[in-house]
Amino acid sequence: MQQEWLAERFEEERRHLFGVAYRMLGSTSEAEDAVQDAWLRLSRSDADEIDNIGAWLTTVVARVSLNMLRSRKTRGELPLEDRLPEPTVVLDDASTQDPAERAMLA
């Protein structure tokens, strides 16, 4: 029962968490990884000890993102500001598109 409640709270915060991670990392795939890591940490923690789950998750995502940025530096990766941001695809009305078009966009 508590896992279901945690999952619901996490889903309520997911968009915000992704936004935080994306602004820090500049990559959708890395932002998703950071959000997923936050979920794993939340699911393994004692949620009864957490007063504000939204703030706790935001802190975890920020720290995970910082760790990812630090690991980039030690691996000698190119800075993200030299790249263009990844595009975000938003479908207005998926029901009117051809299935082949939807598959290509996915």
Steps between C-alpha positions, in 0.01 A plus 500: 500500500779743587680424169185599309478826695869569436457425130207744478695775678799436276288524185360831624855634527648333189456795262657743746788261570566450130504878453756545777723226362470618140589858591808374682611237251371622164421146386166324503652154540718606792208685657287185479786303659519747788123484556508119490784498752291720730212251479732213586632688802148590612375143466790375715469769765286518811232736367351544847809702592453743209298810587476650151534244220503763224789688658683175579468383139612838365808487721580145390461586130721807541771301677486218246523756220800666664670162530434437132653838413805424714548164332489673160784722611715212618434307177593806296173533312421809295294767676131500413489868414679414172202289392151597401225392741323178421160549336184428693221343295143582603213341314189717480258229397652155456166350390507690169851393402590202292638212715821505295545871580448435872759220488753726328443777755539257790 
